[in-house]
Structure formats: structure tokens, C-alpha cells
Amino acid sequence: MKAYDLIDLASRNLREAFLRNSLTTVGISVGVASLVAMLSLGAGLQKLASRQLGRSGLFDSIVVSSRLDWRSQDDRRENRSFQSGETKTLDDTARAAIGKIPNVLDVYPDIRFNAELRFAKVPGGQERPHYNLIAGLPAMSRASEVFDDLQGSFYSGDMAEEAIVVGEFARELLQIPDAKPSEKAKLTEDQLKALLGKEITLSYLERQVQAPQPAQMEKSADLDSPFSALGGGPASLVPRSRKFKIVGVVESEPYGGMRAASRARLFIPTKLAESMNVVQPTDLRTALRPSQGKTYLTLVVRVKNSAQVKPVQEAIKQMGFSTYSILDASQGLTRFFTILDLFLGIFGSLALAVASLGIVNTLVMAILERRREIGIMKAIGASDADVKLLFFVEAGVMGAAGGVFGIALGWLIGKAINLGANIYMRSQELPTENFWFVPWWLIAGAFAFSVIVSLISGLYPASRAARLDPVQALRHD
Amino acid sequence: MPSVQPAIETHAVTRHYRMGRSVIPAVDGVDLTVGAGEFAALLGQSGSGKSTLMNLIAGLDRPTGGSIVILGTDLAKMSSEELARYRRFTVGMVFQSFNLISTMTVAENVELPMRFAEVSSAERKTRVQEAVGKVGLLPRLGHRPSELSGGEQQRTAIARALVNRPQILLADEPTGNLDSRTGTEIMDLLRELNAKFGMTVVMVTHERPLAERYAQRMIFLGDGKVLSESRPEVTA
């Protein structure tokens, strides 16, 4: 029998027992809906996590360090030890070489230093001192999700003498007493007015390197002078002051390196920070080691996208440096979401498994009711295969209809869960999120799964119908 | 006059049913020949084996022993799929209880065998008109069986049996559920098909007068065996 005739006959047979077949189809729909709702929740959570982590710069950054200073996880895992001859210094030459690796967008040092900050709450008033950690932030950090809630603006340029402060520090500057966590989210308009555009004075130590005199060079080499590490020649530590205009307030520090233990409270452009030659705490460590020229403890390498992290990481390792990227740690996260999706899928499929029993029941009932009809069809020329296919297609049509309605129902359930969750989040004064996402593969997969499960359920009834003896069937009333 | 070329030949055909420990011989060694274009009637009491023999000739059942040769092909050697093709194209069946599908209209019932025969949609429409026209039911095309009289239902069944243009028409008590006037109309139609189109007709009946009036040959069965054969003296 032709496919069109099969589907036409199957559809008309299903219409004849409309109520029963509709209820069976609703059963399948509920099964598919639970599968779609569960997996779309899993997909939504995974997407949310990926988006948050991706925008934070975690997945397109590589932290590079000299093997002298830092050994990567891989090095430790492989139990590799390096002789001093194999190691390379992380200096400007290395920085330039890393910058030339394909797909590298930027290479910048992780600059952070301690400084005294002076700020007057009222113009012309008395300045109060604050001792804080300052960090350089590159221009590309603007894309980080922490700046979604930026109050004020980002730096106007790489060399702009502008600063962004963390909200908690802004409150300290304005001498606002501690409030409840939920009330700390943002500064009020008046508070912002009192802060943005105002000047803050940074007092820091500048490293001044002088051209080495031949005699000094000799002396320096002889004594293994620590100052040689600060610039290749004798260096002086000069106290400096510089004024910065506060342009923005942000709630937290974006990712930019391995800085979990030292969170900065004020940010200035990285390029400007570099030009300031500030003395960083890490300089003391490198000062103990003789070196030719300026060296970095770590460099942050930003690549075009997360897919480029691995090859760039390999290229940097080939150059003789240690690397670390969050991708090393994110494999565990991927495994977690795979397992979560698997369990959500299993729970979602349980309802569909129950619904498949409904299909078996409906079709077996249909065989009993349509026994004589099957006999007639065989008497006028239907083959066993025709009868089998007809019942098979009936199961498939129920599966297809159940799949379509189930996907729509699952989509609605997901929307409702998302809406409910966001209402709750709003009540907790937390930002709303999209926890729920239906990818195209889930729509196609759920539909295919529904049809396949229905066809499998139809196997037994279809083969039972095909085996019916036509003579016996024609005697049936 | 009937052709001498046989359309149906049975050789020592048996069909035994097992009921517990006993074996019931519904058809027991029947040798029979029906010529092409012949109108033959199988007569006998209830339980004589005539319907069982009819089902064997129709390919709905398989014999326990012997052979059934239809137009030179042995049904016993056919696969299930080949038997379905045989029922689709070579024989048409008409039943006492009409056996129409109650949820389908006249047109849909008549069209159904052509769906199994994979006839194109356009051709199906033409053939439905043709077959339903032959039995005089064109005004009833859109009616369901429950909206038709017994005679009309049997006409629909005949149209359905004819629509794939078979060479043999098998009718199992075609007038059994009809009043005598309607029964006569149906028998006239069967005779017309036999005479006009040279179709071989085998009819099962227990009404001897009907057989005498329409059939060219009467075959009497009893206890699953052929008891005798005769030709009616006068055909109406």
C-alpha cells in the first residue's frame, strides 16, 4: 500500500475512536512535555553558566607564567621538573612573541599594587586616606558581565586618568554605613552624584631605572644586585602622587588573572598602569633573581574565542612557559552538566514510558474492536504486511501528534517555570535570569523520540493484527 | 456455453480441524473442476463443508492436504504475500453478511481494494464510478452502509468485488440476508456479470431453487465430500 493511503487510512481509523485516541495522544504529549521541560531546564542552566563564565573572560584567557615562578597543573600532573637552563624569562621579548601567536588578541600584565588613596567627600573638604589594592583593567574587560550593572561609565581611553571603584569601596568613600545585603545592590542617584566626576589621589611607589654605568654593571653583577631585576640597572623607588577621576562604580572585579586571593577595589586602565612603572608586591620576588631587563610574574593572554585556548596554550608551552586556563578546570563542569542532562532526561522519559503503555493498550483494544474489519481487509486483498503497517502507522501518527503537542506543552511549562523563578528572584531583589532554553536539537530529538517510542509500542499490536486468521476474523461479531 | 478450460481445480483437497483430541474433516478429499466463465453452485446442508471449500478456493485458508489450482497456479505453493496478491487481483468475494466497513461510505468501501492494489488516485475515482454504476448505486456513493437497504449493501459488496477486475467471483450465500425480491435482483446481477463479462462465478447456497434457476452446474456436498453433480434442466 502507498504511504499516502497508509497515513490516510490510519488517520481516519484514529478519528473513528476519537476520544480514546485523543486521551492516548494526550498521555504521549505529557510524556514528551516532561522530557522537553526537564531537558530545556538543563540546557538553560548550562547556557546560563556558559554565558556567565564566557562573558567573564574565563574561557578565552590564558595565564602565562615563567616556569621559574609557577608550575602549571599539567607540569605537576606529568611530574615534570625543569632545569634552570630550560626555563625562560617572562619579559618583553616573550610578551611580544606571545602576541604574535595566531588568534591572540592581547597580552597584558596582571598589574596590581598597593597604594594610598585620598578622597574628599566634599569638594575642598578634608581628604581621608584609604589603603587599598589597585588593579589595571584592560579595555576589553568592558565586555565582562560585571559591567552590565556599571553605574557611570567605563574608561574613555587606554591612557585616561580615570578610575572605576567597587561599590563597597564607593560606600566607604562616601562614608555610608553598612546596609542590608539586598540594599547594597546599587548606589542612589544622589550618592552617584557625590562620587562620579570627583577626583581621587593615588600615592604609590614608582620604580625609576637608571641607565647602568659600566662600573655599576660590574658591581651589580658581582653582588647579584636585587635592583637589577627591577629594570636591568640601578633603580630607585620614588614616591608619586597622581589624580584620577572616578567615572564608574561596579559591584565586583571582573576576571583577569589568578587573583582570587587579592581582590582590588579600584581599577585604572592597564596601559596607563604599565606606564606608571609602579612597584608591585610581585616585584620583590623577581628582585631576588638576577635578570636582564623588566620581567613579569604573569601575563594574561586573551584569545579570539574559547576554541582557540587549547592551541594557543600549546604554542605558549612550546615556548617554554607554564600556562593555566579555566578550560583545564571546566572539563569537570562539562561532565557535571552531561550527567545532569542524563538524569533529567531519564526522569523526563519515565512519563513517556508510561504513555507508551497507553499506546499498546489503545492499539490492542483497537484490534479487538476491529477484528472483523481486519478480516474484511485481508479478504479483499490486504497482505499481512499491509495490516501490520496500518497499525504501525496509527501508532506513529499518535506519536507524531503527541510529539507536536508535547513540545508545545513542554515549552509552555518551561516558560511558566522561568516566569515563576524570576518572580521569586525579583522578590529577593536579585537580577532575573533565563533559566530555560529549548535548543533546536531538543525539539527535533523530542519529536523523533516520541515517534520512535510510539512505533516501538505499536510493534506488538501491529504484529498481532497481522497474524489474525481472516476466516476467524470474518466470523467475529 | 462454458469454456472447457478450467479456472478452478481441486485435487483431493482436505481441511481438517482439531477439536481437542478429535479431528473434524470439514472438507475431505474433494476433487472439483470449474471451467473458466462457468457459473457453478455449491449446495449442501449446514456443516457440509461448502463455506470451508469456498474459503480454501478464495485463498483465505490453507488446505490440510491436496491441492487447489487456480488458473494453472497451485495455491498451496503460494506464500502469504502471494496469496494476498491472488485475493487482490484474481478473485472477488461477496459474503452473506455483506462485510462492508461501517465507517466508510459506498465509494470508500468500493475504493478500498484498489488502495491495497496501489491503483493511482485518478484511476480509482474512474473505477469506483464504473463499478458502482454497474450495480446501479451511483446516487448512493456518499452513503454509509447503515443508510442502505440490504440489497444496496450487497450491491456495494459486489461493486467492491469487481473493482480490481478479477476473473473469478466467489459468492458465499449472497442472498442469505435478503428478501426474495432483492435476492432475485442480486442473482440477476451475478448472472449478468457471468454472461456479459465471462466471469467465472462460484456461489455457495443452500437454496436449491435459486441454484437451479441461475447456475449452469450444481455440486452437492455432504460431510465434506462431493456427493453428486448435476446440471439444471432449465435456466431462467
HADDOCK unambig.tbl for C-alpha pairs under 7 A between the chains (distance, minus, plus):
assign (segid A and resid 1 and name CA) (segid B and resid 115 and name CA) 6.18 0.50 0.50
assign (segid A and resid 1 and name CA) (segid B and resid 116 and name CA) 5.00 0.50 0.50
assign (segid A and resid 1 and name CA) (segid B and resid 117 and name CA) 6.93 0.50 0.50
assign (segid A and resid 1 and name CA) (segid B and resid 118 and name CA) 5.64 0.50 0.50
assign (segid A and resid 2 and name CA) (segid B and resid 118 and name CA) 6.17 0.50 0.50
assign (segid A and resid 5 and name CA) (segid B and resid 115 and name CA) 6.52 0.50 0.50
assign (segid A and resid 373 and name CA) (segid B and resid 101 and name CA) 6.40 0.50 0.50
assign (segid A and resid 376 and name CA) (segid B and resid 99 and name CA) 6.46 0.50 0.50
assign (segid A and resid 379 and name CA) (segid B and resid 60 and name CA) 6.67 0.50 0.50
assign (segid A and resid 379 and name CA) (segid B and resid 87 and name CA) 6.63 0.50 0.50
assign (segid A and resid 380 and name CA) (segid B and resid 87 and name CA) 6.11 0.50 0.50
assign (segid A and resid 380 and name CA) (segid B and resid 88 and name CA) 5.78 0.50 0.50
assign (segid A and resid 380 and name CA) (segid B and resid 113 and name CA) 5.69 0.50 0.50
assign (segid A and resid 381 and name CA) (segid B and resid 84 and name CA) 5.09 0.50 0.50
assign (segid A and resid 381 and name CA) (segid B and resid 85 and name CA) 6.23 0.50 0.50
assign (segid A and resid 381 and name CA) (segid B and resid 87 and name CA) 4.91 0.50 0.50
assign (segid A and resid 381 and name CA) (segid B and resid 88 and name CA) 3.87 0.50 0.50
assign (segid A and resid 381 and name CA) (segid B and resid 113 and name CA) 6.18 0.50 0.50
assign (segid A and resid 381 and name CA) (segid B and resid 116 and name CA) 6.32 0.50 0.50
assign (segid A and resid 382 and name CA) (segid B and resid 84 and name CA) 6.04 0.50 0.50
assign (segid A and resid 382 and name CA) (segid B and resid 116 and name CA) 5.70 0.50 0.50
assign (segid A and resid 383 and name CA) (segid B and resid 81 and name CA) 5.81 0.50 0.50
assign (segid A and resid 383 and name CA) (segid B and resid 84 and name CA) 4.98 0.50 0.50
assign (segid A and resid 470 and name CA) (segid B and resid 60 and name CA) 6.30 0.50 0.50
assign (segid A and resid 471 and name CA) (segid B and resid 60 and name CA) 6.38 0.50 0.50
assign (segid A and resid 471 and name CA) (segid B and resid 61 and name CA) 6.95 0.50 0.50
